């Protein structure tokens, strides 16, 4: 059951990371906000991996073509997913953007069963379905509000996040290292690759965006730290349990978002919020029991 606390940690940190990214997106372009997620995360991920080996020595990994394919696919898919979500934030409000991107859990369940031979019980499927409905209610969206561009961006972001999660899990399993060293290696390699790719792209195509990040060090650092700690939680949880179950439980991120809004920002919850929160609790119970 170790996947549960790691998932809760990841969801809590991701709620803050998304909020900081939303704030940064008001002043920095999409590619820059995406880079902020990774730029300071690489040394943190390396430090985490070093600490794991100091705490519990383990063999060094042996990389092969299959592992490399999963890592490269996960790195590219996460860059695409983050960029689409930031673009979504610019079109709609923060809650609706995050809510649509959370189609990830349902898509991960379907793709995992079809392509990665994952097996979910009827109770797990019920949890996934309830979680998807809960996030839609909590986003405050309605069918009348959603234009085709918003729908496509949201589903595209969710699909890319789902593929990221599935490929991260496969990379961890292929590596065959003891828990949690395998997940830590995947985390480090994915983040380093993402950072290098985005730095090269912006260095060649958009140097003003790099300067914009340099001029906002505190917000950029906050995004990176929250992202790295959250990724430690996600990658570790997904090395232990099915992606669909991890991501469904991870929808408590929306609960954290609403609690922040209610207790820190003093915003009142509406009726749909209470119903959505209740559904998330039921969905979480279903996947944990499953």
N, C-alpha and C positions, 0 to 999 in steps of 0.2 A: 504493500500500500504506500510505498515511498513516493510513487508518482503523484499522489494527491497533494502533499505539502509543496512539492516542486511546482506543480501546476498553479496552485494558489499564489505562490510567490511570483511566478511569471505573470499572472493576470494582474496582480496589484501593481507591479512595476510597469507593465504595458499601459495601464490606464494613465499613469503619470507621463510616460513617454509620449503617448498620443497627444496629451494635453500640451506638452512642451513643443511638440512638432507643429501642432495647430498654431501656437503662438509664433513660432519661427517662420511659418509659411506666410505670415502677413508681411514679412520683410525680405524673404529670401526665395529664390526660384525653387521649383520642384526638385531638380537635381541636387541643389545645395542642401535642402531639407533632408533628402534621402541620404546624402553623404554624412550629415550630422549624426545619423543613427550609427554609423560605423567608425568614424574617423578616430575617436579616442577609445573605441571599444577593443581594438586589437591588442594594445599593451595590457589592458585589464584582463582580456581572455588569456593572454600568455602568462600573466601572473597567476591566474586561477589554475591553469594547467600545471605550472611549476609547483604551486602549493599542494596540489593533489599528489604529485610524485614525491614530495617531501613527507606528506602524511602517510601515504601508502604506496610504496614502490611497485611498479608494474612494468611489463615488457614494452619496448618501443614498438610502434605500429609498423606494419608492412603494407605499403600502399600498392594497389593494383589498378588496372584500367576501369574496372567496374566501380570501385570506390571513387576514383577521380571523376567519373561521369556523374555520380550522384552529387558530389560536392559542387561541381561546376553548375549542374542543373539547379541545385538548391540556391546557390549564390545568385545566379541570374534571375531566377523566379522571384526571390525575395526583393531584389532591386526593383523589378517590374511591379510587384505587388505594392511596395511602399510608395513608389512614384504615383501609381494609380490612386492610392488612398489619399495621398496629399492633394492630388488634383481634385478628388472628390470633396475634400474639405473646402476647397476653394469654390465649389459649386453649391454645396449645401452646408448646413451647420455641422458642428463637430459630432453631435450624437447620431444624426442620420448617416453621416459618412462612416462612422465606426460601425453602426448597425448593419449597413449594407455589406461592408467588408467582412462581417462576421458570418456571412453565408459560407465561409471557409469550413466550418464544422460539418455541415451537411454535405458539401462537395467532397471533403476528405473522407467521409464515411462511404460515399458511393464509389469514388475512385479507388479507395483502399480495398474494397470488396472485389471490384472488377479486375483491377490490375495487379494488386499486391497480395492477393489470397488472404486478406484479413477476414475474420469471422466475427460477426456481431450477433448477440442474442436479441430476441424480440424486445426485451426490456431496454437494452442498449439503444436499439432503433427508436424506441419510444422517447428515450431521453434526448436523442439527437433531434428528433422532430419537435419536441416541446421547446428545446433550447433555441431552435431556429425561429419558432413563432414568438418566443419571449423577446428575442433581440429585435425582431421587427416591431413589436409593440413598444419596446423601450426607446427605439430610435425616434419615435414620434412621427414616423412616416405613414403615409397612406397612399393607396394606388393613384389617387388624384394628384398627389404631390410629385410622383416619380415620373420624370421624363425619360425617354429612351437613353439619352447620354448618361444620365445619373444611374439608371439601371445597369447599363452595360459596363460603366466604370466600376460600380459596386460588385457586380458578379465577376468581372475580370480580376479585380483585386482579390476577391475571395478565392477564385480558382488558382491564382498564382500563389497565394498564401498556402492553400491546401497542397499544391504540388511541392512547395518548399518543405512543408512539414513531412510529407510522405518520403521525399528523397533524403531528408535529414535522418529520419528513422532508419531507412535502408542503409545509409552510409554507416551509421553507428553499429548496425547489426553485422554488416559485412566486415567491419574492422576487427570484430571479435575480441576486443579488449575487455577487461573487467570493469564493472560499474564503479565510479562514473567516468573513468578515464576515456573511454571511447567517445562519449558525447562531448567531452572537453576538447578532444582533438578535432572533431568535426566542427565544433563551434569556432575554434581558432582559425582553421583553414578557410572556412566559409567567410568569416569576417575579414581576414587578410585579403582574400581574393576580391571581395566586394570593395574594400577600401582602395586597393590598387587600381581596379577598373574605373571607379568613379573619379579618383584623383587624376588619372591619365586623361579621361574624357573631358573633365572640366579644365584641366591644364591646357589642353589643346583647343577646346571649343568655347570656354566660358570662364575666363580668369576673373572677371568681376564678381562672379558668384563665390569663388574661393575667398576673395577679399571680403565679401559680405559675411561669410562665416567667421573669418579671422577677426572681424570687428565686433562679433557677438560671442565672445569666448564662453561666458557663463552659461548662456542658453544652449549653446552647442555641446558643452560638456555635460549638462544635465540630460540632454537627449541621449548622448552616448552612454552615460553611466546607467540610466534606466534601461536602455536597450540591451546593454551587455548583461546586466543582472537578470533581466527578464529572459534573455536568450539562454542563459545558464539553466534557468528553470524549465523553459520549453524543451530544450535539447535533451536535458536529463530525463524529464518525464516521458518524452517520446521514445527514448531508448528503452524504457521500462514497460510501456503500455501502448495500446492501439492509439493512433493519431486521432481517430474519431472520438474516443472517450476523453482523451486529454483536452482536445479543443472544445468539446461540449462542456466539460467542467470549467474550462478556461473562460467561458462566457460570463462567469461571475465578475469578469473585468467590468462589464456594464454596471453591475451592482456597485463596484468600487467607484465608478464614474459618478453615479447618482448620489452616493453617499458624500463624495467630495462636494458635489453641487449643493447638496442639502445642508451639510453641517459647516462647510467652510465658506461656500459662496452664498449661503442662506437662501437658496432657491427652493420653492415648494414643489413637491411631487404631485403630479396629476393622477387621475384615476388609472390611466393606462400604465403608469409607472408601477403602481401597486400590483396590478394584475401581472405585468411582465416580470416583476421581481418574484412573485409567487411561482410563476412558471419556471423561472431559472432555478429556484430552490428545488422544485420537483424534478426538473431535468438533471440537476446535479446528484440528487439522491438516486435516480434511476441508473446513471452511469457508474456511480460508486458501488451500488449494489450489484450491478451487472458484472 
